[in-house]
Amino acid sequence: MKELPVDKGTRVKLHFALKFTDGEVIDSTFEKEPATLEIGDDNLPENFEAYLMGMKAGERASYEVPPEKAFGQHNPNNLQTFKRHEFSADMVLEPGVMISFADARQSELPGVVSRVEGDEVEVDFNHPLAGRTLTFEVEIIDVEPAKPTH
């Protein structure tokens, strides 16, 4: 059973860490319980799943993931400017504050205040990790066939 490689239709138990290239950890399971996911279940972005393909239990690897394969490049079109009065009066508006907006489909869209000048508030809707090269470290603990869903 230990020879089954990671592929579509497998359930994988793994440890992973996502880090900035300077080693700062963004997210990691190495000190906690391992994560279990089914390939293709959208728990892991497809680009990250691609790195796992073909790995087997007991293997460990580290990948450098460029922005195009991680969370995309920083897009200047995702910066939007609002007027101060469009926010509630008691809301703290300063760079770095995250605000949740509802988009056209009423799903949640997080934005981070990037600039506040006079009556203008600039909000950045890019993914916080957009434009960053990341290190994706992974250790495969177990690979098994996914259970049929019916």
N, C-alpha and C positions, 0 to 999 in steps of 0.2 A: 504493500500500500504506500510505502514511503517514496516510491519512485514516481508517483503521479505528478506531472508538471502542472503549474498554474496555467489555466486556460479557461475559455468561456465554459460555463457549466460546472465550475469547481467552487467549493467553499474553502476559503483560505484563512488560517489562523496565523497572525503575524504580529511582529512588533514593528513599529515604524517611527521615524522621527522626521520632522520637517524643520530645516534650519536655514538661517541666512548663511551666506558663504563665509561670514566671519565666525561661524560656530554658534551664534546666538540661537537658542531653541525656540521655535514658534509653537510646536506641538510635538509630543512624544508619548509613546506608550511603554518605553523601555523600563521605566520604574514602576509601571502599573500592570494591570491585567492586559494581556494581548488583545488586539482587536480581531474580530471575526467578520469576514464579509464574503459575499458571494460576488464573483466576477460578473459585472454587468448590472449590479443592483443600484448603481449610482451613489453608493456610500463613499466611493473614491472617484474623483474625476477620471474620466476615460484616459486622459493623457498619463495619469499616474499609474493606472492599471496596466497600461502598455509596458511599463518598466518591469512589472512582475511576471509577465508572460514567459513561460518556460522555466521559471525558477522552481526548485524542489525543496521539500522540507529539509531544514538544516542549513540551507544556503543563506548567506548574508551578503548584501551589496550596498554600495553607496553610489548615487547618481547625481550629477549636476543637472538641474532642470532649468533651461532658459525660460524667460518670461513667456515666449510663444507657447511653450508646452505646459506652463504653470497657470498663471492667472491673467495672461495677456499683457500687452504693453499698456502703459499709461496713456489714456485717450483724452486729449484736451477737450473734446466735445462732451465729456462727462463732468465737466465743471459747470455749475450753474449758479447764477447770481440771483439772490432773493432780496426783497426789501425787509428791513428789520421788523416792520409792523406785521409782516406775514407770519411771524412766530408769536407765541404767547409771551406776554410782557415779562413773566417771571422765569422764562427760559434762559439758561446760561449759554451765551453764544461766544465761544472763543475757539481759536484754532485747536484742533484735536478732539473736540466734542463730537460724539457720534449722535446722529439724529435719525430716527426711522420715519420714512415717508411711505405713503401708499402709492404705487405706480398705477398706470391706467387700468391694469387688470386687478387692482386692489390687492396685489401681493406686496409684501414688505420690501422696501428698498432702502438699505442703510446708506447714509451719506455722512461724510466727516467734514466739519467746518474747516475750511483751509485759510480763510481770510475774513476779517471783519474790519470794515472801513466806513466810518460815518454811518449812513443808513443802509449800506450794502453788506450783505452776508454771502460769501462765496462758499458753496458746498461742493465737495468732491465725491462723485458717485462711483469712482473707479474702485475696484477691489483693493483693499489695503495692501495686498501683496503684488498688485499690478506693477510691471516694470522691473520686478526683482528676480534675480537668478537665485534659485533655492537648491539646497542639498536635501535629497530624499534618501534617507537611510532605511534599509528594510532587512528584516530577518524573518524568513519563512519558518514557522514552527510546524505547521501541518497543512496538508492539501488533501481534500477528500471530494468525492463527487457530490455536487449539490443535491439536496433532497428534492424530489419532484414536488411541485407546488400544488398538485391537485390531490 
